[in-house]
C-alpha cells in the first residue's frame, strides 16, 4: 500500500509528521509513504533517520494551508498546497489513502472537491473513536455537518455500522441515537424524525436513544448525532479528561502520602492515560468520501501520525471504500 501524508499539516509539522511516517515504515513491511510538502524542509527531517529511501518519496508542494485559514478560501487560493496535492494523489490512484493533521474544515472541503462523495451518500461525516467500559465506541458526526437533516443522520448510522465492523470485526454493532433522554419521543424535531428513520433502517441494529452520560457504559457501539452536537461532546470529553488528570496530579503533589500512593498506582494511571489518549486511535475517517481521507489530530505527535497511517493502510488493504459503496447503493 502507498499512503500520501500531508507533511506540512499539523501544529508540529514537518518534524512530527516525518517522524511518524518513518515509525510507520519501521512497523509495516508492505507500506510505502509519499511525503507531500516543501521538499527542502522534508529533506532536513529525513536526514535525521536511517530510512529505506526505496519506500519513501517526496512530492514538492510550495503552499501550506494554515490552521487558522478560512477553509474554502484556502483550498481555492492555495492550489499548490500540500493538502490539495496529497488528495490529488489519491484521486489519480498514485496513492491508496491519505493522512493529514491539518486544518479540519479545509480537509473536509478539499476531500469532497477532489474525491467526491460515494454515489448515494447525502453528506459525509467525521468519525471518532471513544473509549468504552466494555469496548471502544464510534461517535459521528463530530464536525462535518453542523446543520443536519434526519435522513443525513440515518445514513450516518449505516456508514458507522460498516465502519465499526471493519475496525473491530464485530457484526451488527449496536447503534444508538444521541438524545436528551432514552425514551422514544424525546428530543427536538430532528432527533424524533431521525428515530423514526433509524427504527426502519434494515442495515443497522438500532437500540434506541442514548444519553451522553451513558454512551460509554458498553450498551452501544455506534452513536450518531449532528456534527454540532457531536463536536461539542467530543471537545467536552477531552476537556473533562484533561481536567481530571490535572486535578489528580495537583492533589497527589500536596502530600507525601499522596506521592507514595501515586507511585503504587502508577501502572494503573498509565493504562488509564493510554485508554484516553487520542493518538492511540490514529485518525478520524471522513465517511462517505469516495477515497480514504484520514484526519489526524491537529496537535498529533509522531505516534498519532504513525497510528493514523496504520489506520489508512488497513482501510486501503481491506478495500473499505468498495464495501461501503456497495452497502450505500443498496440503501
C-alpha positions in Angstrom: 0.0 0.0 0.0 1.1 3.6 -0.7 0.0 6.3 1.7 0.2 10.0 0.9 1.0 12.2 4.0 0.5 15.9 4.3 3.9 16.6 5.7 3.1 20.3 6.4 -0.2 19.7 8.2 -0.5 20.0 11.9 0.9 22.0 14.8 4.3 20.2 14.8 4.9 19.7 11.1 7.1 18.7 9.4 9.1 17.4 12.4 6.4 15.1 13.8 4.7 14.1 10.5 8.0 12.9 9.0 9.0 11.1 12.2 5.6 9.4 12.4 5.9 8.3 8.8 9.3 6.8 9.5 7.9 5.0 12.5 5.1 3.6 10.4 7.5 2.3 7.8 9.5 0.5 10.5 6.4 -1.3 11.7 4.8 -2.2 8.4 6.8 -4.0 5.7 4.1 -3.7 3.0 4.0 0.1 3.3 5.3 2.9 1.1 5.0 6.6 2.0 4.7 9.7 -0.2 5.5 12.8 1.8 3.8 15.9 0.4 5.1 19.4 1.2 8.2 21.7 0.9 10.9 19.4 -0.3 13.8 21.2 1.4 12.1 21.1 4.8 11.2 17.4 4.4 14.8 16.6 3.4 16.1 18.2 6.6 13.9 15.9 8.7 14.6 12.8 6.7 18.3 13.2 7.2 17.8 12.6 10.9 16.9 8.9 10.2 18.4 5.9 8.6 15.4 5.1 6.4 14.9 3.0 3.3 14.7 5.5 0.5 13.1 3.0 -1.8 9.9 3.0 0.4 9.6 6.8 0.8 9.3 9.6 -1.8 8.6 13.3 -1.8 6.1 15.3 -3.8 7.1 19.0 -3.7 4.2 21.4 -2.8 5.0 25.0 -2.2 2.0 26.2 -0.2 0.6 25.3 3.2 -3.0 25.5 4.4 -2.5 27.1 7.9 -4.7 26.0 10.9 -6.3 29.4 11.1 -7.0 29.8 7.3 -10.6 30.1 6.1 -11.2 26.6 4.7 -13.0 27.4 1.5 -10.7 30.4 0.6 -7.5 28.4 1.4 -8.5 25.4 -0.7 -9.3 27.6 -3.7 -6.5 30.0 -3.4 -3.7 27.6 -2.4 -3.9 25.1 -5.3 -0.3 24.0 -4.7 -0.8 23.3 -1.0 0.4 20.1 0.5 -3.2 19.2 1.4 -4.5 19.6 -2.1 -1.6 17.8 -3.8 -1.9 14.9 -1.3 -5.6 14.4 -2.2 -4.8 14.6 -5.9 -2.5 11.7 -5.5 -5.4 9.6 -4.1 -7.7 10.8 -6.9 -5.2 9.8 -9.6 -4.6 6.4 -8.0 -0.9 7.2 -7.3 -1.7 6.8 -3.6 -4.1 4.3 -1.9 -5.0 6.6 1.0 -4.1 9.9 2.6 -3.4 11.3 6.1 -3.4 14.9 7.3 -3.2 16.6 10.6 -4.0 20.0 9.0 -7.0 22.4 9.0 -10.1 20.2 9.5 -12.5 22.4 7.6 -10.1 22.7 4.7 -9.5 18.9 4.6 -13.3 18.3 4.5 -13.8 20.7 1.7 -10.8 19.5 -0.3 -11.7 15.8 0.2 -15.2 16.5 -1.1 -13.9 18.6 -4.0 -11.1 16.2 -5.1 -12.5 12.8 -4.2 -16.3 13.5 -4.4 -18.9 11.6 -2.4 -19.8 8.0 -2.8 -22.9 7.6 -5.0 -26.0 7.8 -2.9 -24.3 9.5 0.1 -26.1 12.7 1.1 -23.4 14.1 3.3 -20.1 12.7 4.5 -19.4 12.6 8.2 -16.4 12.6 10.5 -15.9 9.6 12.8 -14.1 9.4 16.1 -13.4 6.6 18.5 -14.3 6.9 22.2 -13.1 4.6 24.9 -15.9 2.5 26.4 -16.3 0.3 29.5 -16.6 -2.9 27.6 -15.1 -1.9 24.2 -14.5 1.2 22.1 -17.4 3.1 20.6 -17.7 5.2 17.4 -19.2 8.7 17.6 -20.3 10.5 14.4 -20.7 13.1 13.1 -18.2 15.2 15.1 -17.9 18.3 12.9 -18.6 17.9 9.2 -22.3 18.8 9.4 -23.4 21.4 11.9 -26.8 21.6 10.4 -28.4 18.2 9.8 -31.5 16.5 8.5 -32.9 13.3 9.8 -32.0 11.4 6.6 -28.4 12.5 7.0 -28.3 11.0 10.5 -29.9 7.9 9.2 -27.1 7.4 6.7 -24.5 8.2 9.3 -25.8 5.1 11.2 -25.5 2.9 8.1 -22.0 4.1 7.4 -21.0 4.0 11.0 -22.1 0.3 11.3 -20.0 -0.7 8.3 -17.0 1.3 9.7 -17.4 -0.4 13.1 -17.5 -3.8 11.6 -14.3 -3.0 9.7 -12.4 -1.5 12.6 -13.4 -4.1 15.3 -14.5 -7.2 13.4 -17.9 -7.2 15.2 -21.0 -7.9 13.2 -24.2 -6.0 13.6 -22.9 -3.4 16.1 -25.5 -1.7 18.3 -26.5 1.8 17.1 -27.8 4.5 19.4 -29.2 8.0 18.7 -27.7 10.6 21.0 -30.5 12.3 22.8 -31.6 14.1 26.0 -33.5 11.0 27.2 -33.7 7.3 26.4 -37.4 7.2 25.9 -38.9 7.2 22.4 -40.3 10.6 21.6 -37.6 12.6 23.4 -35.6 15.4 21.8 -36.3 18.0 19.2 -37.9 17.6 15.8 -34.7 16.4 14.1 -34.0 13.7 16.7 -37.6 12.5 16.6 -37.6 12.3 12.8 -34.2 10.5 13.0 -35.5 8.0 15.5 -38.3 7.0 13.1 -36.0 6.5 10.2 -33.4 4.6 12.3 -36.1 2.3 13.6 -37.0 1.3 10.0 -33.4 1.0 8.8 -32.8 -2.6 7.9 -29.0 -2.1 7.5 -28.4 -1.4 11.2 -29.0 -2.9 14.7 -30.8 0.2 16.2 -31.3 0.0 20.0 -32.9 3.4 20.5 -31.9 6.7 22.2 -28.8 7.0 24.3 -27.8 9.9 26.6 -24.3 11.2 26.5 -23.6 10.2 30.1 -24.4 6.6 29.3 -22.9 6.2 25.9 -19.6 4.8 27.2 -21.2 2.2 29.5 -20.9 -0.5 26.9 -24.5 -0.9 25.8 -24.0 0.8 22.4 -21.2 0.6 19.8 -22.1 3.4 17.3 -23.6 6.7 18.4 -25.0 9.1 15.8 -25.8 12.7 16.0 -25.5 16.0 14.1 -22.0 17.5 13.7 -22.5 20.4 16.0 -23.6 18.3 19.0 -21.0 15.6 18.2 -18.2 18.1 18.2 -19.4 19.6 21.5 -19.5 16.2 23.1 -16.0 15.4 21.8 -14.5 18.6 23.0 -16.2 18.4 26.4 -15.0 14.9 26.9 -11.4 15.9 26.0 -11.6 18.9 28.4 -13.0 16.8 31.3 -10.3 14.2 30.8 -7.6 16.8 30.9 -9.1 18.5 33.9 -9.4 15.2 35.9 -5.8 14.3 35.3 -4.7 17.8 36.1 -6.7 17.8 39.4 -5.4 14.4 40.3 -1.8 15.4 39.8 -2.4 18.6 41.9 -3.9 16.6 44.8 -1.1 13.9 44.7 1.6 16.6 44.9 0.1 18.1 48.1 1.3 15.3 50.4 3.9 12.7 50.9 1.3 10.0 51.3 -0.3 11.1 48.0 3.0 10.7 46.2 3.6 7.2 47.7 0.1 6.2 46.7 0.6 7.5 43.2 3.8 5.5 42.9 1.9 2.3 43.8 -0.8 3.2 41.3 1.5 4.3 38.5 0.8 1.2 36.3 -3.0 1.8 36.6 -2.6 5.5 35.8 -0.6 4.7 32.8 -3.3 2.3 31.5 -5.9 5.0 32.0 -3.9 7.6 30.2 -3.3 5.3 27.3 -7.0 4.5 27.1 -7.9 8.2 26.9 -5.1 9.1 24.6 -6.5 10.1 21.2 -3.2 9.3 19.5 -3.7 5.6 20.3 -6.7 5.6 17.9 -5.0 7.1 14.9 -7.2 9.4 13.0 -10.8 10.1 12.0 -12.0 8.8 8.7 -14.2 11.0 6.5 -17.0 8.5 5.9 -18.9 8.9 2.6 -16.0 10.2 0.6 -15.0 8.2 -2.5 -11.5 7.7 -1.2 -9.6 7.3 2.1 -9.0 10.6 3.7 -7.9 10.4 7.4 -7.8 13.4 9.7 -5.2 13.1 12.5 -5.5 15.4 15.5 -4.0 18.9 14.9 -1.6 18.5 17.7 -0.6 15.0 16.8 2.8 13.7 17.9 4.7 11.2 15.7 2.8 8.5 17.5 -0.6 9.9 16.4 0.7 10.3 12.8 2.0 6.7 12.8 -1.3 5.3 14.0 -3.3 7.4 11.5 -1.1 5.9 8.7 -1.7 2.4 10.1 -5.5 3.0 10.0 -5.3 4.4 6.5 -3.3 1.3 5.4 -5.8 -1.1 7.0 -8.8 0.5 5.2 -6.9 0.5 1.9 -5.8 -3.1 2.2 -9.4 -4.2 3.1 -10.9 -2.3 0.2 -13.2 -0.5 2.6 -14.4 2.1 0.1 -15.7 -0.6 -2.3 -17.5 -2.3 0.6 -19.1 0.9 1.8 -20.1 1.8 -1.7 -21.9 -1.5 -2.2 -23.8 -1.0 1.1 -24.8 2.6 0.4 -26.1 1.7 -3.1 -28.3 -0.9 -1.6 -29.8 1.6 0.9 
